[in-house]
Amino acid sequence: MAILDPVVNRSVNFLKYSVDYIDDLGLPYDYQSIMHYGFAFFAKDPYSPTLSPKYPYAYIGQRKYISPIDVKKVQLLYGCGGHTKWDCNFEQQNICSWKQNTDDDFDWKVFKGSTPTAFTGPSGDNTNGLGYYIFAEANGHENRVTRLTSQRIPTNLYCIKLSYHMAGYTVGMLTLRAQFFDRHQTEVLFSKRGIQGDEWHKSDVEFQARSPFQLVLEAVIGSGREGDIAVDDIRVEPGFCNYKRNFRGIDLL
C-alpha cells in the first residue's frame, strides 16, 4: 500500500509502524477490512487519491460488511473459539443441531470404538481414537443411501471442514452438498468414492455462499458389507480455510 500526498492535517493517520510496535496476528493485509481507509480518505482534492494499493484490482474503503479476516481478528483478540452452531464432534453422543433425513433409506449412527463389521470402518474416532464419531453401516444396507442435514446457514464465505474414514473392499461414496433455499438447487462441495485407506483423512473446502443454504452429508453404500463410511469433527467456519494460501504470490504490503 503506497501513501500519497496531500492529506488534510491527518498525517498521523498514515504513520508506518514497525513489527515491534504492532501485531498483525499472523494474518495477511486485508484490503476488504471494514476499517480500511478508502482511496481518497482525508484528501484535499477528492479526485486525488491518498492511498494506492499495490494489488491493482483491489477495492478499499468498503463499509458494508465485516470481512472474513476482520472476523478472524476479533476471534483471536477476544479468545473466541470460533465454534458455530453447525459444528459437531459427536462427543455428546448425538448429532448436535443436524437432522437425520426422512427421505433416505436408513440413519447415520453415533458410535465409539471399532465398527461391528470386520475389515471395514475405523477403530476409533478422529481426535484420539477414544471419542465418538458417526458412521453409515454397510452391513444390511447395501446399495442404500443415508443423509444428514444441517440447519439453515446464512450467506457468507465459509471454510467447511470434516474428517472422513472410508476403508473396505466395497466402500461406496461420501458427498457433501450445499442445498440452496431460494433456487432449489444443490452444489457438490466434496465427494469421495471407493477405498481411501484405513485411516482418517481431512477435507477443508472454501465455499462462497451467495444465498442461504443447508449442508447435506450423504453416504451411498456399496454392494457389500465391507463398506462402512465414517465422519467426524464437522466444522463450519466463516472466512477462508487458509489465509496464506489465498494470497500466495501477491505482494500486499
N, C-alpha and C positions, 0 to 999 in steps of 0.2 A: 504494500500500500504506500504510494507516494503522497506526501503532503505538499500542497501547492499554496502559494500566496496569491492574493492577500486575504486576510480574515479580519473581522471586526472585533478588535480588543478581546480575542478569545484564544490567544496563543497558548494559554495554559491548558486548553482542551486538546491540544495537539502535541503535547510533550511525549518524548520517547523515553521509556524506562528500561533498565537492564533486567536480565532474568534474575538477578539477585534481589530485585525490589518487587517484582510481580511474579505471579504463578499462573501459568496457562492451563494447569490441571492435566497436562498431558494431552490436551485436545488441540486440533488444528485451528487456524484462523477462520473465523466464521463470518463470511460476507452477509449471510442471511439473518444474523442476530437482530433481535428487535432493539438492541441497544446501539447498533452501529449507526454512525452518522451517515447522512446522505451525501451525494456528490457536491452540493453547494451549501452545506450547513455552515453558517456563520460567514458566508461570503459577502464582501462589499458589493460585488456585482453578482446577482443571482444567476447570470448566464455564464459565469466563470467558476469552474469547479474548484473546491478546496481540497478534494481528495481524488486520486486517480488509481483505481485498482490495477495491480499488475496482471491479474487474470482478465483479459479483455472483455469477456462476456458477463462479468459479474454485475449484479444489481445490488446496490447498497441503500440502506436507509428505509427499509420496509417497516411498517408499523401495524401490520395486520395480524401477525401471529407470532408465538414464541417458537423459535426454530428448534429442531431436534437437538442441536448442540447446546442451546440455551437450557433445554430440559435436563440434559446430562450434567451441565454445570451446577444447576440447582440441586440435583440429586447428590452430587459429590460434596458440595459445600455444606449441605444440611444433613449429610449422612443418611440419605434416603436409600432404602434397599432396592427401590425400583420395581418391586413386585406389583403386578396388576391383578385384577380380579379374574383374568383369563389364564393365569399361571396355575400349574398343578404339578406337584411332585408325588402325589398319591400317598403321602405319608400319613394322612388322616384316614386311610383305608376307604376312601371314596373317590369320586371323580370330580370333586370340587364343584365349580359352577357349570361344568359341562353336562350335557344331557345325552342319554342313550337315544338313538333314533328309533322311531316306531315303524319305519318303512323298510327296515332291513331284515335279516334272517335270524340273527342272534346277537347277544350283548358281549361287549368287552368285559373282561374280568379283572378286578384288582387282586393282585397276587403277591406273594412273598416266597423267596427261595426258588428252587427249580420247578419248571412247569411239569405237569404229571406225565407227559409222554416222553419216552426216551429218545435221544438223538435229535432233539429239537428244542427250541426255546432257551432262554438264559438260565444261569444257575443262581442269579440274584439280581438286584436292581442295579441301575447305572451308577449310583452315588458311591456306595461302598460294598455292595453285594448283600447288605443286611436289611435294606428297606423294601418298600413296596413299589410296584410298577403295574401297568396294565398289559394284558395280552389277549390276542384273538386266538382262541384254541382251535387247532385244525382238526383234532380227533372228533369225529361226529359232525363236523361242519364243512366237509369237503365241497369245494366249488360254491361256497356261500359267502355272503357279504355282511360285515358289521360296521356301524358308523357311530362316531361321537360328534356332537355339535356344540360349538361354543355359544356363549351369549353374544348379543349384538356388540360390534366393535366399531367405534366412530372413525370417520375419515382422518387419515394421518399417514405418516411414514412409519413403518414398523420393522423391527427385526424379530422374526419368528423362529424360535429355537426349539428343537426337540432331540431326544436321543432314541435310537431305534435298534432292535436286535432281530435279525432275520436269518436263522440257521435251520437247516433241514433239507432233505432231498426234494421235498415237494412244496417249498415256500412259494406263495403267490405274490401279491403286490400290495404295497402300502402307498397311500396317496393322501396328501393334504391339499385341500382346495379352499379357495375363498368363494363364498356364495353371496352375491350382492342382493340387497333388498329391493333396490329400485329398478334393476334390469332383469331380474330373474335369470341371471347368467352366473356361470362359475368360471374360475380361473385356477388352473393347476399351479400350485406353488412348489410342490415337492412330490417326487414319485420314485419308488424303488421296486424292482421286480427280481424275484429269484434269490438264491443264496447269497448272502453278504458276509458270511463268515461267522464263527462262533464268538462274537464279541459285540460290545455296544459301539455304535457309531453316532456321531453328532452331525446335525444339519442346522445351518444358520441361513435363513432366507430373508433378504430385504424385499419389502413389499410396500409400494406406494398406493394406498387405497384412495381412490377418487370419490368414493361414496361409501356409506356404512355397509358392513358385511358381517358375516359369521364364518368361522372356520369349520370345516368338515373333515374329520380324520377317518379315513376309510381303509379297511383291510379286506382284501379279496383272498379267500383261502384257496390253496391249490388243490390238486387232485388226490392228495394222500394225507395220512395222519401226521407225517413228519413235516409240518409246515407252520408251526406257531410263529406269530408275529407279535413282538413286544415293543412298547413305547414307554418312555419315562421323561421326567423333567421338561414339561412343556412350558415355554415362556414366551410372552408376547410383550416386547419392549418398544416403546416409542423411540424412533431415531434409527440411525444406521447400525448395522451389525459390526462394522469395523471402520472406525473413523479414519485411520491412517490409510487404509486401502482405498477408500473412496476419493481421496485427494492425492493419490500417488502420482508423481510425475508433474505436479503443478506447483510452481513456486508462489505460495500465497503470501509470504511475508515481505 
